[in-house]
């Protein structure tokens, strides 16, 4: 059976890379080659930007409800193809089919939500300081926006960036992660079938050094939204700042779950397992630190280690599998390197810590460390794998201090039955997403999302109506009619 080749979408046409190069897409559970994808060049990227710029005036002038109707149609098409999209996602990213299905459903709902923004987005009428004067604001599209997305959520993250960008009248140049291009191709196909005009979205699959840099350095880009690592995000920010490009960065986390003495033990373990091992720990909101009060620490550590050992790991397409593979050989090596670092630093390994033998897949055991100290690298650096470190705390105040002793501030949760401490946690924790008796993972699409400290550029939030602040600009109008 021949392996298919896929193209980029630029200026209303599916085209190969100008130099003919392609990227190989591999199933991380089996090693099979899914397909070859055109690897865009700098020249290709510039053509995509030019196409988006040319399409902008007509798309921006389209009434908001008409743009919303196209997004609504896209939502319907995603719903009709849920199983196809979920299987595609699992084959190239590795998460379980149930996790992939939930992600596709989230993308469906995101497009449905922003379809409604076509009827809601607007400005405000403001009391004027002089008589017979109308003072109001109006929202306008930002312009051509670049969307750079990671591999861990191949349809949800593109959806929550692309949908508001289109809803508010912008045109898009979309660069997905090179590890997950097939889902991106299918998403663009759906948007075109829904009625998106040529040039309004352009798909450029390729390397960060070529495509990413060309987008970050372009003077024709009005806004750039990026999700990925802190190191890459910082380099992008340095480039976009030179041209005063509006920039939105979401750059990961080292997220804590605090477990207090009064917590329900079974619930605390369930929350840690879902937050730390769900999605193979490959989420920016994943739980990587569990900070436990001493009174419950021994029982919790024992129960969490047992739960980790009992998780079924395998191909996400197999029935009953609870955790899929690492996304790539490189990510598997990163996970194993950090496990070795944890051992060398003196953390006590309770469960896992080794790869799982497989003919071709990148599988690793769910891993639990105890006696982790806040200054250890495994407590400070984002691993992006199924590795949980237990940090013991004397009391509530000590737990808060240890949770905040980190350079990231994306998501944090607490497990407790004490409402007063839960609310004090919400007041004092340094994180943009705060959860009580829930995992650090999972967020509502209608609510603002974004972190503090090194987790973001500390500029614009994503999702919900907060997205309007990034994807539009405000114009103030004075009308003297007297």
C-alpha positions in Angstrom: 0.0 0.0 0.0 1.5 3.4 -1.0 2.0 6.1 1.5 0.0 9.2 0.7 1.5 12.7 0.3 -0.2 15.8 1.5 0.2 19.5 0.5 0.0 22.9 2.1 -2.9 25.2 1.4 -1.9 28.7 0.1 -3.9 31.3 -1.7 -6.8 28.9 -2.4 -4.8 26.0 -3.7 -3.2 22.8 -2.3 0.5 23.1 -3.2 3.7 21.3 -2.5 6.7 22.9 -1.0 8.6 25.1 -3.4 11.8 23.0 -2.9 9.9 19.7 -3.0 10.8 18.7 0.5 8.5 16.7 2.7 8.1 15.8 6.4 7.5 12.2 7.5 4.5 11.7 9.9 4.9 8.7 12.2 2.4 6.8 14.5 4.1 6.9 17.9 2.5 3.7 19.0 3.5 1.6 16.0 6.2 3.4 14.1 4.2 3.2 10.9 4.5 6.1 8.4 1.1 7.8 8.2 2.1 10.1 5.3 4.5 12.6 3.8 3.6 16.3 4.2 4.9 19.2 2.2 7.5 21.1 4.2 7.0 24.8 3.5 9.9 27.1 2.9 10.3 30.8 3.8 9.2 31.7 0.3 6.1 29.6 0.7 5.3 31.2 4.0 5.7 34.7 2.5 3.2 33.7 -0.2 0.8 32.6 2.4 1.1 35.9 4.3 0.5 37.8 1.0 -2.5 35.7 0.2 -4.0 36.3 3.7 -3.4 40.1 3.2 -5.1 40.1 -0.1 -8.2 38.3 1.3 -8.4 40.5 4.3 -10.5 43.4 3.1 -13.4 41.3 1.7 -13.4 38.9 4.7 -13.3 41.8 7.2 -16.1 43.6 5.4 -18.4 40.5 5.6 -21.1 40.9 8.2 -20.3 39.2 11.4 -23.3 36.9 11.3 -22.3 35.7 7.9 -18.8 34.8 9.1 -20.5 33.1 12.1 -22.6 31.0 9.7 -19.4 29.5 8.2 -18.0 28.7 11.6 -21.4 27.1 12.5 -21.2 24.9 9.4 -17.6 23.9 10.4 -18.9 22.9 13.8 -21.5 20.7 12.2 -19.0 19.1 9.9 -16.6 18.4 12.8 -19.6 16.7 14.6 -20.3 14.6 11.6 -16.7 13.4 11.4 -16.0 13.0 15.1 -14.8 9.4 14.8 -12.7 9.9 11.7 -11.0 12.9 13.3 -10.5 11.2 16.6 -8.8 8.2 14.9 -6.6 10.5 12.8 -5.6 12.4 16.0 -4.8 9.2 17.9 -2.7 7.8 15.1 -0.4 10.7 14.9 -0.3 12.1 18.5 -0.8 8.9 20.5 -3.4 9.8 23.1 -6.2 7.3 23.7 -9.2 7.3 21.4 -11.4 8.5 24.3 -9.1 11.4 24.9 -9.0 12.2 21.2 -12.8 12.0 20.9 -13.2 14.4 23.7 -10.7 16.8 22.1 -12.6 16.7 18.8 -15.9 17.4 20.6 -14.2 20.4 22.2 -13.2 21.7 18.8 -16.8 21.3 17.6 -18.0 23.3 20.6 -15.4 26.0 20.1 -16.5 26.7 16.5 -20.1 26.6 17.7 -19.3 29.2 20.4 -17.5 31.6 18.1 -20.1 31.3 15.5 -22.3 33.2 17.9 -19.7 35.9 18.3 -20.7 37.0 14.9 -23.9 38.3 16.5 -22.3 39.6 19.7 -19.0 41.3 18.9 -19.2 45.0 18.8 -18.4 48.2 20.7 -19.8 50.4 23.4 -21.7 53.6 23.6 -20.0 55.9 26.2 -21.5 59.0 27.9 -20.0 62.1 26.1 -18.6 65.0 27.9 -20.3 67.5 25.7 -24.0 67.9 24.6 -25.3 66.6 21.3 -22.4 64.3 20.9 -22.4 60.6 20.3 -19.3 58.9 21.7 -18.8 55.2 20.9 -16.2 52.5 20.2 -16.2 49.9 17.5 -14.2 46.7 17.2 -12.3 46.0 14.1 -10.2 43.0 13.0 -6.6 43.1 13.9 -5.5 42.0 10.4 -3.4 39.1 9.2 -2.7 36.8 12.2 -0.2 34.0 12.5 -1.3 30.9 14.4 1.5 28.6 15.7 0.2 25.5 17.6 1.8 22.6 19.4 1.5 18.8 18.9 -0.3 17.9 22.1 -3.7 19.1 21.2 -3.8 18.9 17.4 -7.3 20.1 16.9 -8.5 21.8 20.1 -5.7 24.4 20.3 -5.9 25.3 16.6 -9.7 25.6 17.0 -9.5 28.0 20.0 -7.1 30.2 18.1 -8.5 30.0 14.5 -12.2 30.2 15.4 -12.0 33.6 17.2 -9.5 35.0 14.6 -12.0 34.2 11.8 -15.1 35.3 13.8 -13.7 38.7 14.4 -12.8 39.2 10.7 -9.1 38.4 10.6 -7.3 36.2 8.0 -5.0 33.4 9.1 -1.7 31.8 8.4 -1.7 28.6 10.3 1.5 26.7 11.2 0.8 23.4 13.0 3.4 21.3 14.8 5.3 19.1 12.4 4.5 16.0 14.5 0.7 16.3 13.9 0.1 17.7 10.4 -2.6 15.3 9.3 -5.2 16.6 11.8 -4.4 20.1 10.7 -5.0 19.2 7.0 -8.4 17.7 7.9 -9.3 20.8 9.9 -8.5 23.1 7.0 -10.4 20.8 4.6 -13.5 21.2 6.9 -13.2 25.0 7.0 -13.1 25.1 3.2 -16.1 22.8 2.9 -17.9 25.1 5.3 -17.5 27.9 2.9 -14.3 29.8 3.9 -13.2 31.9 0.9 -9.7 31.4 -0.7 -6.9 33.1 1.1 -8.8 33.5 4.4 -6.9 30.6 5.9 -3.5 29.4 4.7 -1.8 26.2 6.0 2.0 26.1 6.1 3.4 22.9 7.5 7.1 23.1 8.3 10.0 23.8 10.6 10.2 26.5 13.2 13.5 27.7 11.8 11.9 28.4 8.4 8.1 28.9 8.8 8.1 30.0 12.4 10.8 32.6 12.0 9.3 33.9 8.7 6.0 34.5 10.5 7.6 36.0 13.6 9.8 38.4 11.5 7.1 39.5 9.0 6.1 43.1 9.0 2.8 42.1 7.3 1.6 40.1 10.3 -0.6 42.1 12.7 -0.8 39.5 15.4 0.8 36.2 16.4 -0.6 33.6 18.8 1.7 30.9 19.9 1.5 27.9 22.2 4.6 25.9 23.0 7.7 25.9 25.1 9.1 28.9 27.0 12.4 28.8 25.1 10.7 29.0 21.7 8.1 31.5 22.9 10.8 33.9 24.2 12.6 33.8 20.8 9.4 34.5 19.0 8.6 37.5 21.3 12.0 39.0 20.7 11.3 38.9 16.9 7.7 40.2 17.0 8.7 43.0 19.4 10.9 44.6 16.7 7.8 45.2 14.5 5.5 45.9 17.4 3.4 42.9 16.4 0.6 42.1 19.0 1.8 38.8 20.5 0.0 36.1 22.6 2.2 33.4 24.2 1.1 30.3 26.2 4.3 28.6 27.3 3.6 25.7 29.6 3.6 25.1 33.3 4.8 23.1 36.3 1.4 22.7 37.8 0.8 21.7 41.5 -2.0 19.9 43.1 -2.1 20.5 46.9 -3.6 17.7 49.0 -4.6 18.7 52.5 -4.9 16.3 55.5 -8.7 16.5 55.4 -8.9 15.5 51.7 -10.8 12.3 50.6 -7.9 10.0 49.8 -9.5 8.2 46.9 -10.6 11.5 45.3 -7.1 13.0 45.7 -5.5 10.0 44.0 -8.0 10.1 41.2 -7.4 13.8 40.6 -3.6 13.3 40.6 -3.8 10.3 38.2 -6.1 12.2 35.8 -4.0 15.4 36.0 -0.6 13.7 35.8 -1.1 10.6 33.7 -4.0 11.6 31.5 -2.9 12.6 28.0 0.4 10.8 28.9 1.2 13.9 31.0 1.7 15.8 27.7 -0.4 18.8 28.5 0.7 22.3 29.6 -1.8 22.0 32.4 -0.7 18.5 33.5 -0.1 17.9 37.2 3.6 17.3 37.7 3.9 18.3 41.4 1.6 17.0 44.2 2.2 18.9 47.4 0.9 16.8 50.3 0.4 17.6 54.0 2.4 15.3 56.2 -0.6 13.8 57.9 -1.9 12.1 54.7 1.4 11.9 52.8 2.3 8.3 53.5 -1.1 6.9 52.6 -1.4 9.1 49.5 2.1 8.2 48.2 1.3 4.5 48.6 -2.1 4.8 46.9 -0.8 6.9 44.0 2.1 4.5 43.3 -0.4 1.6 43.3 -2.7 3.5 40.9 0.2 4.2 38.6 1.3 0.6 38.5 -2.2 -0.5 37.6 -2.7 1.8 34.6 -2.9 0.0 31.3 -0.5 1.6 28.8 -0.6 0.9 25.0 -1.8 2.0 21.7 -4.6 4.6 22.0 -6.6 2.7 19.5 -6.8 -0.4 21.6 -9.8 -1.0 23.9 -9.2 -0.5 27.6 -5.9 1.4 27.2 -5.7 4.3 29.8 -2.4 5.9 28.7 -0.8 6.2 25.2 2.8 6.6 24.2 5.1 9.6 24.3 4.6 11.5 21.1 8.1 10.8 19.7 11.4 9.1 20.4 12.8 12.5 21.4 10.1 13.1 24.0 10.5 9.5 25.3 14.2 10.2 25.8 13.4 13.5 27.5 11.1 11.7 30.0 13.7 9.0 30.7 16.5 11.6 31.1 14.4 13.5 33.8 13.7 10.3 35.6 17.4 9.6 35.8 17.9 13.2 37.0 15.3 12.6 39.7 17.2 9.6 41.0 20.5 11.4 41.0 19.0 14.3 42.9 17.9 11.9 45.7 14.1 11.7 45.0 12.7 8.2 45.9 11.2 6.3 43.0 7.9 4.7 44.0 6.6 3.5 40.7 7.5 3.3 37.0 10.7 4.9 35.9 11.4 2.8 32.8 10.4 2.4 29.2 8.0 -0.3 28.2 9.4 -2.7 25.6 7.6 -2.3 22.2 8.6 -3.3 18.7 8.3 0.3 17.5 6.3 2.4 19.9 7.5 5.1 22.4 6.0 3.8 25.6 6.9 4.6 29.2 5.6 3.6 32.6 3.6 6.1 34.6 6.2 7.3 37.1 5.9 8.5 40.8 8.7 10.0 42.9 8.4 10.8 46.6 10.6 13.0 48.8 11.0 15.5 46.0 12.5 18.8 47.2 11.2 22.1 45.7 14.7 23.1 44.4 15.2 19.8 42.4 15.1 20.0 38.6 12.2 17.6 38.5 10.3 20.0 40.6 11.3 23.1 38.6 11.5 22.1 35.0 8.6 21.1 32.7 9.1 17.4 31.7 5.9 17.1 29.6 5.6 13.4 30.4 3.9 11.1 32.9 6.1 11.9 35.8 4.7 13.0 39.2 6.8 14.3 42.0 5.4 14.2 45.6 6.5 17.1 47.7 5.7 17.0 51.4 4.5 20.0 53.3 4.3 20.8 57.0 1.0 22.6 56.8 -1.3 24.7 54.5 1.0 27.7 54.5 4.1 25.6 53.7 2.2 23.9 50.8 1.3 27.3 49.3 4.8 28.5 49.6 6.2 25.4 47.9 3.5 25.6 45.2 4.5 29.2 44.4 8.3 28.5 44.4 8.4 28.1 40.7 9.0 30.1 37.5 5.7 29.0 36.0 2.1 29.9 36.9 -0.4 28.3 34.6 -2.7 25.9 36.5 -3.0 24.8 40.2 -5.5 22.8 42.2 -6.3 21.8 45.8 -8.0 18.8 47.3 -9.8 19.7 50.5 -13.1 19.8 52.3 -12.3 23.0 54.1 -14.0 25.9 52.2 -12.0 28.6 54.0 -8.7 27.0 53.0 -10.0 26.5 49.4 -10.8 30.2 49.1 -7.5 31.2 50.7 -5.8 29.0 48.2 -7.6 30.8 45.3 -6.4 34.1 46.8 -2.8 33.2 47.3 -1.8 30.8 44.6 0.2 32.3 41.7 -1.6 30.7 38.7 -4.0 31.9 36.0 -6.2 28.8 36.4 -7.3 27.8 39.9 -9.3 24.6 40.6 -10.8 23.1 43.8 -11.3 19.4 44.0 -10.6 19.0 40.3 -7.5 18.1 38.2 -5.2 20.9 37.0 -6.1 19.7 33.4 -9.4 20.6 31.7 -10.7 24.1 31.2 -14.0 25.6 30.1 -14.0 27.0 26.5 -16.1 30.0 27.5 -13.7 31.1 30.3 -10.5 33.0 29.9 -7.4 30.9 29.8 -3.8 31.8 30.4 -1.0 31.8 33.0 1.2 34.0 35.1 5.0 34.3 35.3 6.8 32.3 32.6 3.7 30.6 31.5 2.6 33.4 29.3 3.6 36.8 27.9 1.2 38.3 30.5 -0.6 40.2 27.8 -3.8 38.6 26.4 -5.9 35.7 27.6 -7.3 33.0 25.3 -10.8 31.5 24.9 -14.2 32.9 25.7 -14.9 36.6 25.1 -11.3 37.3 26.3 -10.2 36.3 22.8 -11.8 39.4 21.4 -9.2 41.6 23.2 -6.4 39.9 21.2 -8.1 39.5 17.8 -9.6 43.0 17.5 -8.5 46.6 17.9 -10.7 49.3 19.3 -11.5 52.5 17.5 -13.1 55.4 19.4 -15.6 57.6 17.4 -16.8 61.1 18.3 -19.9 62.4 16.4 -21.1 66.0 17.0 -24.6 66.2 15.7 -25.7 69.5 17.3 
